[in-house]
Amino acid sequence: MALDAVLEADQERLKLLTEEKDLKKVSSENTEEGFKANDRLMEVYRRLKEINAYSAEGRYVILIIAFSTDCITVPRPFYLACNSPKK
């Protein structure tokens, strides 16, 4: 699907989301490593917010629809979007 390809192209977002997932596992530990992971996790959250990572899918859907000449299927809540005239 076009949306998956676009989301995968956003390398910084993907890297941060992967790091977030890994850090969450360690950050809850009451160890030095856990405290460091928690500090880094806060930095990752800040950067994700700066790049609007959590709204990326919606923004990319809008771009895909805008540049599409045919009907395309996109995830909920967008369903089916057509940019071409109905026949």
C-alpha positions in Angstrom: 0.0 0.0 0.0 1.3 3.5 -0.8 0.8 4.7 2.8 3.1 2.0 4.1 5.8 2.9 1.6 5.6 6.6 2.6 5.6 5.8 6.4 8.7 3.6 5.9 10.5 6.4 4.0 10.3 8.6 7.1 13.6 7.2 8.6 13.9 9.5 11.6 10.4 8.7 12.7 10.9 5.0 12.3 14.2 5.1 14.2 12.7 7.1 17.1 9.7 4.8 17.3 11.9 1.7 17.4 14.1 3.3 20.1 11.0 4.3 22.0 9.8 0.7 22.0 13.3 -0.6 23.2 13.7 2.0 25.9 10.2 1.4 27.3 11.3 -2.2 28.2 14.3 -0.9 30.2 13.1 2.4 31.6 10.8 0.8 34.2 13.7 -1.0 35.9 15.0 0.5 39.2 18.6 0.4 38.0 21.2 2.8 36.7 20.5 1.5 33.2 16.8 2.0 33.7 17.2 5.6 34.9 19.5 6.4 31.9 16.9 4.7 29.6 14.2 6.9 31.1 16.2 10.1 30.5 16.8 9.1 26.9 13.1 8.1 26.5 12.1 11.7 27.5 14.4 13.0 24.8 12.9 10.6 22.2 9.4 11.7 23.2 10.4 15.4 22.8 11.8 14.7 19.3 8.7 12.7 18.3 6.6 15.6 19.4 8.8 18.1 17.5 8.5 16.2 14.2 4.7 15.5 14.8 5.4 11.8 14.5 2.1 10.7 15.9 0.1 12.6 13.2 2.3 11.4 10.3 -0.2 8.8 9.0 -3.0 11.4 8.7 -0.7 13.9 7.0 0.7 11.3 4.6 -2.8 10.1 3.7 -3.7 13.7 2.7 -0.7 13.9 0.5 -1.4 10.5 -1.2 -5.0 11.6 -1.8 -3.9 15.0 -3.2 -1.5 13.4 -5.7 -3.6 10.4 -6.6 -5.5 10.3 -9.9 -7.5 7.2 -9.0 -9.5 6.0 -6.1 -7.4 4.6 -3.4 -8.1 2.7 -0.2 -6.6 4.2 2.9 -6.9 3.2 6.6 -9.7 4.2 8.8 -11.1 6.9 9.3 -10.2 7.8 5.7 -11.7 4.7 3.9 -12.0 5.3 0.2 -10.8 8.5 -1.3 -11.2 9.5 -4.9 -9.6 12.5 -6.6 -10.9 11.7 -10.0 -14.3 12.7 -11.4 -17.0 10.1 -11.0 -18.1 8.3 -14.1 
